[in-house]
Amino acid sequence: MKLLEAIADKLFPPNFTCDICGRETFDDTNLCPACRATVTYNDGLCCPVCGRKTATEGVCLECKKYSPSYNRAVSALVYADCGAALITKFKRGGAYLKDALAELMIVKCVQLDADCVTYIPMTARAERARGYNQAKLLAKEIAAMLGLPLLPLLKKIKDTPEQKQLTRRQRAENLKGCFSAKKAEVAGRSILVVDDVMTTGATAEAAASLLKRKGAAAVFVATAASVEYKGEL
């Protein structure tokens, strides 16, 4: 059994119903066998830059073309099927999933040479509406596991429209000027930025490029899940 799958078997808390489909479970897990079978762990071939699952070894064509500002990104799950459903539940009231997701992420995070942890912020209004910032919950867990300070280095200064249906180019345009950071807090640091999911990488790029402009020595990105690379998004 692969490492992330083996860890996941020990992480998800005992429950009596599946967190995805609602069926009863009888094996002290919160995922039924059918749903668990469709969760793909990102522990096979992946791009060494964006960290997304790939079909071949080496840097994906998208990273070759766009050359991300972050030094490296990693993720624990592939954002598809029940892996995507878990992330959706985490964002929509399932805050308790932070523990299990952070435990999966830490396997990849220990490979990154960061000296602090931060997270993708939400506007105060958006965070009030949701009740919590899921990226901040994950970052707090990961910082504690790594023994690193959790620093709120990024601030979101404007709300952005829903991005689900946008292309990579549209997402990048949508995120222009939405984050701020202070050079005095960022300069010289090697920063691990935590978020829940990477799709096109536009959010990670917006955050990383700003932090680099403010003098960060290195920027790494860790997400609970990422979309499999199947060609340019």
C-alpha positions in Angstrom: 0.0 0.0 0.0 1.3 3.5 -0.9 2.4 5.8 1.9 -0.4 8.4 1.7 -3.0 5.6 1.6 -1.5 3.9 4.6 -1.5 7.1 6.5 -5.1 7.9 5.5 -6.3 4.5 6.8 -5.2 5.6 10.3 -6.4 9.2 10.1 -10.0 9.6 9.3 -11.9 9.5 12.7 -14.3 6.7 13.6 -17.8 7.5 12.4 -21.0 5.6 11.6 -21.8 7.2 8.2 -19.7 8.0 5.2 -18.7 11.6 4.9 -19.3 11.5 1.2 -22.5 9.4 0.5 -24.0 9.1 3.9 -24.1 5.3 4.0 -23.5 3.5 7.2 -20.0 2.3 7.7 -19.0 -0.6 9.9 -15.1 -0.5 9.9 -14.5 2.6 12.2 -13.8 4.9 9.3 -15.7 7.8 7.8 -15.5 6.7 4.2 -17.4 3.7 2.9 -15.4 1.3 0.7 -17.0 2.5 -2.5 -16.1 6.2 -1.9 -12.7 5.4 -0.5 -11.9 3.5 -3.7 -12.3 6.7 -5.7 -10.0 8.9 -3.6 -6.7 9.2 -5.5 -3.6 9.9 -3.4 -1.0 12.1 -5.1 2.0 9.8 -4.4 2.8 8.6 -7.9 4.3 10.6 -10.8 3.9 14.3 -10.4 5.4 17.5 -11.8 8.4 18.5 -9.6 7.3 22.2 -9.9 3.5 22.5 -9.5 3.2 19.1 -7.8 0.2 18.0 -9.8 -0.3 14.3 -10.8 1.1 13.6 -14.3 1.3 10.7 -16.7 5.0 11.1 -17.3 8.1 12.0 -15.4 9.5 15.5 -15.5 8.2 19.1 -15.5 4.8 19.5 -17.0 4.4 21.5 -20.2 2.4 24.2 -18.4 5.2 24.9 -15.9 7.7 25.0 -18.7 5.5 27.5 -20.5 4.6 29.7 -17.6 7.5 29.2 -15.1 5.7 29.8 -11.8 7.0 32.3 -9.3 6.9 29.7 -6.5 9.9 27.4 -6.1 7.8 24.2 -5.6 4.3 23.1 -4.9 3.0 19.9 -3.3 -0.4 18.3 -2.7 -1.7 15.2 -0.9 -4.8 14.3 -3.0 -5.9 14.5 -6.6 -8.9 16.8 -6.9 -11.3 14.4 -8.5 -14.2 12.1 -7.6 -14.4 11.6 -3.8 -11.2 13.5 -3.2 -12.9 16.6 -4.6 -16.0 15.8 -2.5 -13.9 15.7 0.7 -12.5 19.1 -0.1 -15.9 20.5 -0.8 -17.2 19.1 2.6 -14.2 20.6 4.3 -15.0 24.0 2.9 -18.7 23.7 3.6 -18.9 22.9 7.3 -16.6 20.0 7.7 -13.9 21.9 9.5 -13.0 18.8 11.5 -11.4 17.3 8.4 -8.5 19.7 8.8 -6.7 17.2 11.1 -6.8 14.3 8.6 -6.0 16.5 5.6 -3.1 18.2 7.4 -1.7 14.8 8.4 -1.7 13.8 4.7 -0.1 17.1 3.6 2.7 16.9 6.1 4.3 14.0 4.3 5.0 16.4 1.4 5.6 19.5 3.5 8.6 18.1 5.4 10.4 18.0 2.0 10.2 21.8 1.8 12.9 24.1 3.3 10.6 26.8 4.8 11.2 28.9 7.9 7.6 30.0 8.4 4.0 29.1 7.3 1.3 31.4 5.9 -2.0 30.8 4.1 -4.2 32.1 1.3 -6.4 34.7 3.1 -10.1 35.5 2.6 -11.7 38.9 3.0 -13.2 39.5 6.4 -16.7 39.4 4.9 -16.1 36.1 3.1 -14.6 34.5 6.2 -17.6 35.6 8.3 -20.0 34.2 5.7 -18.2 30.8 5.8 -17.4 30.8 9.4 -13.7 30.0 9.0 -10.9 30.1 6.5 -10.1 26.5 5.6 -6.6 27.4 4.4 -5.8 29.0 7.8 -7.1 25.9 9.6 -4.7 23.7 7.5 -1.8 26.1 7.9 -2.2 26.2 11.7 -2.0 22.4 11.9 1.0 22.2 9.5 2.9 24.9 11.2 2.5 23.1 14.6 3.7 19.8 13.0 6.7 21.5 11.5 7.5 23.5 14.5 7.5 26.7 12.5 5.8 30.1 13.2 2.4 30.7 11.5 2.5 34.3 10.1 -0.4 36.1 8.5 1.8 37.5 5.7 -0.9 37.9 3.1 -4.0 40.0 3.2 -6.9 39.9 0.7 -7.9 43.4 0.0 -10.8 42.8 -2.4 -13.4 40.2 -3.0 -13.0 38.2 -6.2 -15.9 36.6 -8.2 -16.4 32.9 -8.3 -13.6 31.3 -10.3 -14.9 27.7 -11.0 -15.8 28.4 -14.7 -12.9 30.7 -15.5 -9.8 29.8 -17.7 -6.3 30.1 -16.4 -6.0 33.5 -18.1 -9.3 34.7 -16.7 -8.4 33.6 -13.2 -5.1 35.4 -13.3 -6.9 38.6 -14.4 -9.5 38.0 -11.7 -6.8 37.9 -9.0 -4.8 40.9 -10.0 -4.3 43.2 -7.0 -6.4 41.1 -4.6 -3.5 40.4 -2.2 -1.2 42.7 -0.2 1.9 42.0 1.9 4.4 44.1 3.8 8.1 43.9 2.7 9.4 44.2 6.2 7.5 41.0 7.2 8.4 39.1 4.1 11.9 40.0 3.0 14.5 37.2 3.3 12.0 34.6 4.4 11.5 31.1 2.9 7.7 30.9 3.1 5.3 27.9 2.9 1.9 29.1 1.6 -1.0 26.7 2.4 -4.3 26.5 0.6 -7.0 23.8 0.2 -6.8 23.1 -3.6 -4.8 24.0 -6.7 -6.6 24.0 -10.0 -4.9 26.2 -12.6 -2.4 27.5 -10.0 -3.5 31.1 -10.5 -4.1 31.8 -6.8 -0.7 30.2 -5.9 1.0 32.3 -8.6 -0.7 35.6 -7.5 0.5 35.0 -3.9 4.0 33.8 -4.8 4.7 36.5 -7.2 3.7 39.2 -4.7 5.8 37.6 -1.9 8.8 37.4 -4.3 8.4 41.0 -5.2 8.4 41.8 -1.5 11.7 40.1 -1.1 10.9 36.5 -0.1 14.0 34.3 -0.5 11.8 31.3 -1.5 8.1 30.5 -1.7 6.6 27.0 -1.5 3.0 26.0 -1.8 1.2 23.1 -0.2 -2.5 22.2 -0.9 -4.7 19.4 0.3 -5.5 18.5 -3.3 -4.6 19.5 -6.8 -6.1 18.9 -10.3 -4.3 16.3 -12.3 -2.3 17.7 -15.2 -3.8 16.6 -18.5 -2.7 19.5 -20.7 -3.0 23.3 -20.4 -6.0 24.5 -18.3 
